Amino acid sequence: MKILYGVQATGNGHITRARVMCEALNKAGIEVDWMFSGRELDQYFDMECFGDFQRFKGLTFAIEKGQISYIKTACKNNLWQFYKDVNALDLSGYDLVINDFEPISAWAAKKQKKFSIGVSHQNAFRFQIPKKDNNLITDLVMKYFAPVSLPIGIHWDHFNGDILPPLVEAPHRESVVNNKEYLVYYPFDDLNTLISLLKPFNDYEFYIYHGVKEAVDYHHIHVRPFSREGFQHHLHACEGIITGAGFELPSEAIQLGKKLLIQPLKGQMEQQSNGLALQQLNMATVVSQFTHDSVAQWLTEPRPAMVNFPNVADALTQWLQQENWDSLQSLKEALWAQVTPLYHQEEATLPELQTQTS
């Protein structure tokens, strides 16, 4: 089996999932070519495991002052280049295309009638999950941005859809938690804004990962450049995480038993919906805006229990090798059976989960 694996690189979460799948696919001896789109070349880091990967401009969103700028998004994307890339991508040498919300490989597979499987958090939005601020346009984007033959979602609950547990890396290091140490990852906000927010809490240590070139320390606030190794160290060592409502980092935090303070990205339906799901599943403190009071209150909260997620990557790889696409339900049931219960038994039916629109 030879696979082309397309990954949307706009967010680090997609690449993190790809690293987990890369290890599982390599271990199984499957030949994989990797391609990424949606990020400038100088913004990639720690990509050695993907070998000589392909990179395309693709499509992405422009963020300004913590929210999506639709005008800058329209100016930033080159649809003519996207069209040319779709037509230039030759899939004749591949047995299968796997896709994590990457549009060029998805549309090339559709055009060339090549069977494709989508494994992404975005595919969960095809099912009845908690949603907020969705409308016809956002629903169409989720469905047609990266169309696939077989969509498989991943989420914190299966919500009775074709949804698997989070695709996260099994803990590979001992978590010795440092009391009063916190990880901050919210690159959508201005760095000075984050520093001003955290400056009054001088009894705590904050490690902020942001787009800086070198590390700098301001007393109890430590700013660090993006680094997978450094980030993983502080992820395991911290008591809690201040971040946006992406999917991958909260999933890792839930697995490690870290408390979460979440501010969903404004104007981003996926993050607004993730915030709603985290709130309704009682997995995080979700706020519309980080404030002194919200941070102060959250810092006093206890850490939650760790949640056991199974090795989805290995199970998914074995399932791919069988090429029995009709057995997805069996895979789903087997994986969710291994998850530590996320809710009290009396709440197992989750009757309170509702979709919110505005």
WOPEZI-V379767 format. One record per helix or strand. SS is the DSSP state (A for helix, B for strand). FROM is the first residue (numbers start at 1). TO is the last residue. If there is no record, write none. Layout:
# WOPEZI-V379767
SS;FROM;TO / SS;FROM;TO
This chain:
# WOPEZI-V379767
B;2;8 / A;12;27 / B;31;37 / A;41;43 / A;48;50 / B;54;56 / B;63;64 / B;67;68 / A;70;76 / A;79;88 / B;96;100 / A;103;111 / B;116;120 / A;122;126 / B;132;132 / A;136;144 / B;150;154 / B;163;164 / B;181;185 / A;191;198 / B;205;210 / B;216;218 / B;221;225 / A;228;237 / B;240;243 / A;248;256 / B;259;263 / B;266;266 / A;269;280 / B;285;287 / A;292;299 / A;312;322 / A;325;336 / A;345;347 / B;356;356
